[in-house]
Amino acid sequence: MKNNINGILIIIGSSIGAGVLGMPITCSLVGLIPSVILMLIIALYMSETAKIITRLLIKTQSEDLSVAFKKNLSTSNYTISLITYGFLFITIIAAYISKSSTLLKTIIDTTAYTNININICYIIIISTMILILNSKNTQFKYANNILTIALISVFLIIILQNSKSEINITNIEKININNIKYVYPILITSFGFHNILPYLKNEFKNNEKKLNKSINIGIIITLLIYIIWISFIIIFKNNYYKLDDIENYNSDKIITELLIIKKNNNLTITIVNTFSFLAIITTIFGITISMNFFFKKIFTEIPEKIIKILIIIPPIILMKLNTNIFFTALEISGGILTLTIFGLMPIIAIKKQKNENLFKLNFLYIITVIIILISLTLQIKKII
């Protein structure tokens, strides 16, 4: 029972991250109803790929995805998986350090009536990552559980605070399918907790049934939080500022920055900022632990201190090179990298195992390849 609760909280904490910042902007460009439908489809897809990874890890008796891929993929696919994994989490961590530092600055500025230097916030976030890398398993679990419970508590406060707000019927009826290209990559990233599955597999002592149960419950709770979150933001009047303006997306603005533009009261800004900050921090916890786990299995001869430097330094450089990296990072990671490393490669690998449902795997394979090709085409068009 205790493992189930820990597993569910880790899945929720690892999933709810960028989504709470990016969803309100991107979902408002498409409309509430199509966004919720798309969310349901992606949640189901990500649930299935998570179970495939769990089964792959257990069947191949692998401690990490890198080990499972090495056993079951061709040399070229294995190399692609390693490059994809590294690039995925470098871009994600860069985006998270950037926006979590901005959120931390806003929280401190609005509560302490000061103007803290953003570089101090960067140092605080990076120092947190270093602490995570040096923490023990029990310390990680307790810290993650506390932060995830705090995240859910602040979320409930937001709901109660807005429960009597006037509903904007026009925003419910709005549908713009042409803008779906902005939504699906962020939704895919927002249901991505697959990096933490090797850690959970060990915690559950290879009990696939119990782990799958935690996956189902964790995804359902995450899905409900996301649906309620975007519903409250999109359909309530007077709380938010020009959400459906494409310029917000292009200028890398997130929901908390729009609150300030709208000049909401400090309490509202602080509560939403705190929720968003906790969401990103809990995700950083999972990403940092899983990257450390992953790279230790690949670079067995490299000292741990060097591996920790490799985890932290590249995202900082990328963040400094591109300050408006948030939505771009989520587009690339969700539409291409996440689908490749946590969708395409596990499907190819598990097909080599006995007693698998090949019809289901081939269907998921085709869907994954189509979405990756669409995402690549969209990115190439942006560059051209």
Salt bridges, closest charged atoms under 4 A:
GLU48 OE1 - LYS360 NZ 2.53
GLU63 OE1 - LYS297 NZ 2.45
ASP109 OD2 - LYS105 NZ 2.99
GLU166 OE2 - LYS237 NZ 3.27
GLU203 OE1 - LYS141 NZ 3.03
ASP244 OD2 - LYS174 NZ 3.09
ASP252 OD2 - LYS99 NZ 3.87
GLU257 OE1 - LYS99 NZ 3.56
GLU304 OE1 - LYS308 NZ 3.90
GLU331 OE1 - LYS382 NZ 3.08
GLU356 OE1 - ARG55 NH2 2.91
GLU356 OE2 - LYS59 NZ 2.70
